[in-house]
Amino acid sequence: MSFDVRIGINPISWSNDDLPSLGGETPLDVALSEGARIGYQGFELGNKFPREARALRRVLEPYGLALVSGWYSGRLAQQSAADEMAAVGSHLTLLAEGGANVMVYGEVADSIQGASAPLYKRPRFTNAQHWRDYGRRVTEFARYTLDHGVRLAYHHHMGAYVETPDDVDRLVENTGDEVGFLFDSGHMTFAGGDAVAMLDRHVGRVCHVHCKDVRPDVIRLARNRDWSFLEAVINGAFTVPGDGAVDFASLIGILRRNDYRGWLVVEAEQDPVVAPAYCYAEMGYRHLRELVNGTH
């Protein structure tokens, strides 16, 4: 069976948006040239990319790279869909004109993903009405982005309102089909979920995939020592596919059987001094490519 997917990468392997001290000195062209040399077909946006479509194309085209998507910091837990529609304008235009057909939506309202607080202090919706109201706003916003040619890919994320398997179930239950789901194997495992079971349950909504591996011993330390999300990242909670405990063979099998047609994106927050960017980006690419090609 043919498996029409493309393999992309997030520049976070070279320089981290949340922790600028990690790889902050690495020029964008180093990431692009190395990523293209490895075999990646596209990049997600990072803070070093131009924010205008023509300029962005001029940066990517010399390397034969496509624009995969880009993170959007949403606040629908606090504000109306109309407010979010007004805020997203330039980012949505950049993605649409740049050729991306999905937008990574991260809920940052009340999130502690960038704070020094321990992960158990993350925000939570406390009753069914909160979930219904939030789901309605997310659906309305997703309908708007879809009307502009870009599907919302909701990113469950450590430290945010939608983190755990139960949160994901509630989100899917309370949103319409307009809302796509970004499945992140690393965040799902860190949150206590069975990545294979969760992908199998919600694959019908999945429109984007972040391929992130985990180091279980570091995750246990993060929980036991009340680390913040960024402390966990610095200490190596995440790594690239093939270097941790996630069963990517089963994940790729589920996507293949369900005729997934989107991107597989390597996105593994690590310190490039400890985990050299080229070495780990190549490791992740080779692991996914072998699984996609059926040679692993």
N, C-alpha and C positions, 0 to 999 in steps of 0.2 A: 504494500500500500504506500503510495506517495505521501510524503509529509512536507507540505509546503510552508515551512517556517523559515524565518531569518534569525540569525544570531547577532545580537547587538550587545553593547556594553555601556555602562554608566561611567563617566569620567572620575567617579569617586575613588576608583582604584589608584588614580594618579594624584588627585587633589580633592580633599574633602570639603564640601560646602558647609557642613555643620561644625567642623573643626578645622578652620583654615590653616592652623599650624601644621596639619598633616598634608604634606605635599604642596603647600602654598606657593613654593618657589618654582614648581614645575610648570613650564610654559604649555599652553594648550596644544601647540603644534607637536610637542613631544607625545602627548597622549594620542592625538589623531594619527600621527605617522606610525606609532607603535601598534595601535589598535588595528589599523589597516594592514600592517605587515603580518600580524598574527592571523588575520582572516575575517575579522568582524566586518559586518556589512553596514552597521550604523551605530550612532551614539545618541544617548539621551543628553539633554541639556545639562550644563553645569554653570557655575557663576562666571566662568571665563569666556563663555560664548557670547557673540553679538546678539542683541535683542531686536534685530530688524531682519526680515526674511531674506532680502537680497544679500545683505552682508553675511548672514548665516550660510547661505548657499555658497558664497565665495570662499568661506572657510572650509566647508565640508567637501565640495566638489573636487578639489585637487587630489583628494585621497580616495575618491570613489565611494564616499560614505553618505548614507541617508540620515535624515533626522528621524529618530525613533519616536520620541515623545519628550515631555518635560514636566517636572513637578510643579504643581500649583498649590499654594498654601491657602486652603479654604477655611472659612469661618461660619459655616452653616449651622453649627451648634449654637451660635450666638446671634446670627443675623438672618434676614430674610433672603429668599432666592433672588428677589429683585436687587437687593444690595450686592449680592455676589455676582449677578449678571453685569452690574455696572463696574465692578472691580476687575473682572476677568478679561475685559476687552482686548488689551494689547497682547496679553499672553495667548489668548485664544486665536487671535489673528496671526501671531507668529507661528503657532503650530499648524494652523490650516494652510497658510501660504508657504510654510516650509515643507509641507508634504506629509506631516504626521496625521494619523487618523485616530489617535487616542491621546487623552490628557490624563496624566497621573494626578489624581486628587488626593491630597493629604489634609486631613482635618487637624488644624493647628490650634483651634480655639481651646484654651485651658490645657493644652498639651504640655507635658513635661519632658518631651523627647530631647529638648535642647537645654534643659535645666539641670541643676545639681541635685535635684530631689530624687529619692529612691523610687523605683518603678511602682511600688505599691500605692504611691500617692497619685497615680494617674486619675483623670476625670472619668466619671461613669454616669450614664443615664440611669435614673433610679426607679422609673416606673414605665408602664406600657405606653402611657400617653406621650412621654418624652420621646420614646422610640418612634411612635406614629408621626409626631410632629416633625421630628428630624428626617424621617424617611420621606415624608411628603416634600420637604424643602430640597432634599438631595435629588429626588425624582424630577422636580420642576426645573432645577438647575441643569440636570443631565439632559433633559428634553431640549433646553436652550442650546447647549453645546452641540448636541446631535444635529440640530437644525443648521448649525454652522459647519457641519462636516466632520466633527470631532467627537468621539464617544468618550464619556467620562469613565475612567478606570479607577475605581475607589480602592485606595491603598490602606489595608488594615496595617496598623503600625504600633510598635511598642511605645507606651507612654501616652497614648491617645484614647479617645472614647471607644474606638473600635479596635480592639487588640486581640481578644481571646476567641477561641472557636465559637463560644456562645454569642459573643458580640457579632461575629460575622453572620451567624445564623439569623440573629435578630435584624441585622441590616438588610439581608436579602429578603427576609419575610416582610419588611416594611417599606421596600422600595419597588418601583416598577422595572420592567425589563429594559427600560432606557438606561438604567444604571448598570454599567459594566463593572466587573470585579477584577482588580489587579491581585493576582495570587502571588504572594511572596513566601517562598519556602522557608527562608530563614526566620522571618518575623513570626510565621505561623508556628514553627517549632519552638522558638524562644518563648512564645506565649503559652506553651503547654499543649499545643495541638498536635495531632497526627497529620502531618502534611499530606500524605497519600490519601488518607480517608477524607480530609477536608477538600482537596482538589476534586476527588471523585464525586463528592456531594454537590459541589457548586460549579462544576466545569461548564455547565450550560451558560453561566453568566460571565465566565472568564474571557476577557478580551486583551489581557496583557499579563505577562509572567516575568517576575523578577527571580532569577536563579541565584540563590544565596545559600551557602552551606553553613553549618554551625559546628562549634566545638562544645560538646555537652558539658565537659568539666568546667569550662569558663562560665557557661550559663548557670550551672549550679552555684558557683562562687558568687555570681552576680546576685542571685536570689538570697543566698545565705548571708551575704555581707551587705545587703541593701544598697548595692551600687545603683547609680543613675544609669540611664541608657548610654550616655557617652562614655562613662567609665567602663561599661561592658564592652563597648566598641574598641576603646583604646587597649583593653586587655585581651582582645582577640576573640570575642564571642562569635564573630562571623568570619567566614572565609569563602573561597570560590568553590564552585561545584567540583566534587571529586576529592576534596581535601578535608571533608568532615563526615558527619553522620547521616545526612539526608539521603534518602533513596531516590536518586534522580532517575534511575532506570524505570522505576515504577511510575514516577511522575510523567516522564516522557511517553510511556506506554499509554497512560490515561489520555493525554493530549492527542496522541496519534489516533487512538480509537474513536475519539470524539471529533476528529477532523478540525482540530484547532489550526487557525491560519494566521495567528498574530506573531509577535516577536517573542523570542526568548532572550532576556537581558541579564547578563552577568552584572551583579551589583553587590559588591562585598566590601563594606566599610572596614578598612584595615589601615594600620600605620605603614606607609610605604617604606619606611626605614627598616621595619621588622619584616614586612612582607613585600619585597620588591615588586613594583607594579607590573613590569613586563613579564616577569616569571610567573606571577599568579594569574595575570590576565590570560596568558597562553595556556596555563594549566586548566583554567575554567573553560576556555574555548575548546580545547582538545577533548575534554570530557563530554561536553555537550555535543560536539560534532560527531563523535564516535557513536553516541546514543541515537542521535537523529539519523545518522547513516546506517544504523544497525550493525556497526562493526565492533561494538564494545562487548 
